[in-house]
Every structure is written in C-alpha cells, then in structure tokens.
Amino acid sequence: MTQSPAPPLPPPGERRRLRERGALTQDQVAARIGVPLKTVRAWEAGRTAPRGRKRDEYARLLAAFAEPGPGVTAGRGTDGTETTEPLERQTPPDAEPSEADPANGTMTPAQAFEALYTFCAPALVRQAYLLTGRRALARESVERAFQLAWQRWPEVAQDRDPAGWVRAATYDYALSPWHRFRPSHRHGEPPPADAADRVLLDVFLRLPPPYRRTLLLHDGVGLGLPETAAETEASRRATAKRLLHAREAVAERLPELADPSGLHRRLTGLAAAERLPTTKPTTVRVNGERRARFWTRAAIAFTVAVIGATVLTLHTAPTRYQQPVPAGETVQGVPPKPAPGPLSFEQVILRDKLRSQPQNGPERLVPEAR
C-alpha cells in the first residue's frame, strides 16, 4: 500500500494564514512536526524551507486547514484549548469559513462577520480575561471590538489578518485606562478556584499593561517577535525588552515558569479553567448597529442644537454698532431729573434732626470760619 503524495507547500505568506485558520500557535505546529519553534517561524517568514519528511508533514498539516469540513471548525484555539465550534446555520454548507477571504462570492457580509466571530470570539474572551482579570469586561471588550469591526467591515474584510485586527481592538478596549473610573470597576471579581491559578493571575496582572500585552501575545498566543512588535506598535528592540522584563518578573515570583513553554501551558490552563460564554454573533451585530444609530442620532441632535443656538444668537444680537460718547461731550438722551415730592413724616423728622445737630457724628463735617 503506497502513501498518497504530499500536497504542494503553500508560499510563505499563505502558511501563517492557514495556521491561524486552524487556530494553532507556532508552538503547537512545532510540537506536531517535531521541530524547534524558531524553525516554524523561519518557515512562515520564508527564510528557510522545510525538506524531506518534515516538509511532507508540514504540507499535509496546512492542507488540512485549507479545506475544512462543512459547518465545523476544529482544532485548538489561539489560547491552546481544544475547540470544535459550529458555524452559523445561515452560512452555506459549501462556503469556506475563512475570516481571511469572506468576500468570496458565497458569503454575505453578515455571514462572513458571524463566521469570523464564531471562529475568534471564544479564544479572545479568554485572552481578554488574562489581560484584565475581569470576566464581564472580557466579554464586553470582545463584543465592542466586533461591533467596531462590523462598522468598518469593508476595511476588516480586506485586511490580510482580520483575526489580528479584531484581537488588537479587543486588547485596546480591555486595557483602556478609563475603565478604572467606572463604578463596577471598584468591586473585584471572584478569583480562580485553584490556588496556583490565583497566584499566576495575580503576578500577571501586576505587570504594566504594555508588558502584559507583549507577554500574552508572544508566550500565550504564540506570535513571533516581529508580529508582536507590529501589533503592539513598538519596535522590535522595545518589544524584546518588554518581553524579557515580563518573563523576569514572572520568574521572580514563580521560578518554575522561567521556561516560556511552561508559561504558555500555565496561561492556557488558567484561561481554559474559566467558564466564559460568548454572546451570539447575531446579537453582537444587531447591538452594534443599534449603538451606531444611537450615536449618529445623538450627533445629529447636538449639531441641530448648536445650529439653533447660533441662529438665536444672531437673531437677538444688535444689528448696528453704537460708538461710546467721547470725553468732554454732553451725554444725549438722558431723561430730566424729576422734582422731589413731599416728604413723609419719618423723613421730616430725620431732616429736622440733621439740621438741628449738624456737628454731631463723625460722618458730618462742620465748616469753620477763619
């Protein structure tokens, strides 16, 4: 019995897209093929090419992601947990559930959006939970990111990495410093049940947000250093320093996690231990449309109010300029001083008192003859 020939190896730019479609990290691909992590990174970057048996295994692994089964995406999530999640039923059975090419003529924009959400949302919720330590904020961050993606869907659909676009938006919202002013942020959430997970989450959350994000992307999600630097909008040198300092801070409290592979397994286990359900993609999309309509109407109402206030000001403002009266000239238009009327009984008594005793009191001045 002869073995079927290995499929052709896709170009370097396609290898990473197929791996992400299969929801595998570079560490997981390296473990399956039996090569070091840096070798997989070099294959995806095009610096080297696999040969022999490794090439055949690598090509078959990528080919399996190029033609997924109808209606199901199976594999490991970007956080390392096993996932087998059904796509939305309105997706045609022969449609390819790929977030990288939704406009392939067989999927409507809404179907492509929901396929992307079904593929990425469960893993992104776990990642956002590791970044914030808050379950509600993690779900909210993912929903807001996908609502923003739906508002900019033409841009996201044409992006070379839609999953990375949504992940960056999720991280930005989750790490926003404005959350600390929310009343719900003042109350903490129940920590993980396992004591070791509580310690790891506490150590991870004590890192500065840029270090936390860099460590999660590189050692948690499995991105390479160039991809991590690009997503965090930092130079490679700065990203490498953040990664090094973050690893040192974690290893100082947890020496057994000095190895990046061990840290990856612990982060994966910590995220997988939490029950973090996601909202239905249709609900997220509809809520995003409602939010967009609300803010559009609010902006229109504010604009109308400003225009109305401007028109009222112009209508009530003086139509001509009145010059001030120069010094030394008589002021015209002043009404004449009216004649005094009769005094009341109290006023008459006060007048007589002032006339009879003009010298009394420090407020009166009496002229003296000289």
Secondary structure, 3 states (H helix, E strand, C coil): CCCCCCCCCCCHHHHHHHHHHCCCCHHHHHHHHCCCHHHHHHHHHCCCCCCHHHHHHHHHHHHHHHCCCCCEEEEECCCCCEEEEECCCCCCCCCCCCCCCCCCCCCCHHHHHHHHHHHHHHHHHHHHHHHHCCHHHHHHHHHHHHHHHHHCHHHHHCCCCHHHHHHHHHHHHHCCHHHHHCHHHHCCCCCCCCHHHHHHHHHHHCCCHHHHHHHHHHHHHCCCHHHHHHHHCCCHHHHHHHHHHHHHHHHHHCHHHCCHHHHHHHHHHHHHCCCCCCCCHHHHHHHHHHHHHHHHHHHHHHHHHHHHHHHHHHHHCCCCCCCCCCCCCCCCCCCCCCCCCCCCHHHHHHHHHHHHCCCCCCCCCCCCCC
